[in-house]
């Protein structure tokens, strides 16, 4: 049953990431990888929220392990950061990598604090 919960959450998370990523990318034609940035920072906030609220059991498996595990994407973050360096967008690369890490941590802490209030 645990695998089913994680799998269903993962399917929904990957579909949400794909749809949001396409929506942002189609509307904004910029070099900065804003879609992945939004997805990863919002995912960090939501993971903090889930942990702060003390969600457990099957709900945790489905939401945190499944949905958020598939929704956020470390590999794309690394690829896009490296790609910015490769096309000589060094300032954008440093801003993207640094702000993703910083705002991801802040997002998790903020989500955790909100979750504790629930």
N, C-alpha and C positions, 0 to 999 in steps of 0.2 A: 504494500500500500504506500510506503514511503516513496518508492521509486515513481509510482504513478503521480503522487502529489508534486514531486519535484519536476517530473516530466511535463505535466499540464502547466505548471507555473512557468517552466522554461519555454514552452511553446508560446504562451501568451507574452512573456517578456521579450522574446526575440522578434515577435510580430510587432509589438509596440515600438521597439527600437528601430526596426526597419521602417515603419510608417512615419514615425517622428523624424527620423533621419532624412527620409525622402522629402517630407514636407518642408523642413528647414532648408535643405540643399536646393530644392527646386525654386524656392522663393528668394533665396539670397545667393547670388553668384559671386562669392568672395573666396579668397585663398584660405582664410582662416577657417579651420574645421569646427565651426560653431555647433553643428549638429551633435557631434561626439562630445563636445564640451558640455552642452546642455544636458545631454543624456547622462553623462558620468557624474556631474555635480548633482543633478536631481536624484539620481540613483543613490548617491552617498547620503543625501538628506533623507530619502525614504528608508534606507537601511538603518540610519540613526533613529528615525521615528519608530520603526518596527522594534528595534532593540530597546529603546527607551520606554515604549508602551508595554514591554514584557510579553510580547506575542510569543507563544510557545506551541509545541506539538506540531500537528499537521498543518496548521495555519502558517507557522514559521517556515516549515519546509517548503510550502507552496509559494509563499510570498518572498521570503528572503533568499533561500537557496535556489528556488526555481525561477521565479519571475525576475527578481533583481539580479541574480547571477547571470541570466541571459540578457537582461535589459542593458546592463552596463558592459563596457568592453575595453579591457586593458590592452588587448592586442591592437585594436584599431587606434587607440590613443597613442601607442608607441609608433605604429606605422605612420600616422599622420604627422606626429612630431618630427620623426626622421625625414619624412618627405619634404617638410618645410625647410629643413636644413639642406636637403639635396637640391632644391630649386632656388637656393640662395636667399631664402626668406628667414634669415637667422633671428632677426628681432621678433618676428611673429612666432617662430619656433620657441624661443625662450619665454615669450609671454604666454603662449599656449600651454607649455609644459608646466611652468611655474604657477600660473593661475589655476590650472586644472588641479594640481596637487594641493595648493593652498585652499582654494574654494571647496574642494572635495572634503578636506578635513573640517573646515568651518561648517560645511553643509551637514556632515555627519553629526558634529557637536550640536548644531542648531536643531536638527531632527531629533536627536536624543533628548534634548531639553524639552521640546514640544511633546514628545512621546511620554516623558515623565509626568507632564501636566495632565495627560489624558487619564 
